[in-house]
Amino acid sequence: MSTQTLPEVDVRPDGTDQSGDDTPKMFHYVRKAKIAESAVMGTHVVALCGEVFPVTRSPKPGSPVCPDCKKIYENLPPGGDGD
């Protein structure tokens, strides 16, 4: 199986890992264009770290971010052509 890194750089964090009170433990970076579709249609998104989940929450300033997603995002080339 091969692994593919998402080419789009225009991403924002979104939550998955849930705590007991339905609050995400951390947020993941996903393609910006897929966030609204997932929130409305319930489709799953793929985070930069490979986590697959439906969008259920929006991050607040200071929310914890997945360290793997953050590391991948920081290593992406600047600019990116959104698709």
N, C-alpha and C positions, 0 to 999 in steps of 0.2 A: 504494500500500500504506500502511495506517495503522499506527501504533505504539501499543501499549497498555501502560500501566504497571500492574504487578501491584498490586492493592489491599491485599493482606495485609501487615501490618507485622511479624508474628511470624515472622521468618526467622533462619536462621543460615548461616554460610558453609559451602560445600562445594566440593571441589576438582574442577578439570577439567584445565587446561593441564598437561600432563605433561612432566617432564624425562626424560632418557635412562634414569634408574634407576627409572622408574615412580612417582616421587614428584611430586605436583602442584607446579607452579611457584607457583601462587596459588590461592586458594579464592574461590568466588563465593557471593553471597547467593541462596538459593532458598526457595521456600515450605516451611515446616517440615513440613506435612502430606504433602508429596510425597517427602521424603527417604527414609523407610523403604520406601515403595512402590517407589521406584527401586532402592534397594539390594537388595531381595528379588526383585522382578520383572524388573529390568533395564530398566525404562521410562526414558525421557529426561525430564529436568526443564528448566525454562527459568529462567535466572538473571535477576536484575533488569537486568543489562546486555544481555540478549538472547541470551547464549551458551546453546546447547542441548547437553546431555550426559547420560550415565547417571552416577549417584552411585557412586563407587568407593572413596572415602576420607573419613575424618572429620578435621576440622582439629584441630590441637593448639594450645595457647596460644602466641601469638607467631607463628603461621603467617601468611605474606603474604596479603593480601586484595586482590581485584580493585579498583583505584581507582575504576572506573566504578560498580561495584555499591555500594561504600562511599558514594560521593557521592549516588547515588540514594536509598539507604537513609536517609542522614542528612537528606534533604529530604522524606521521607514524613511525613505528619501523624502525631502520636502517637496511640496508642489502637488503632485498626484493629479491625475485627470479623473474626476468623478465619472462613474459609468452608470 
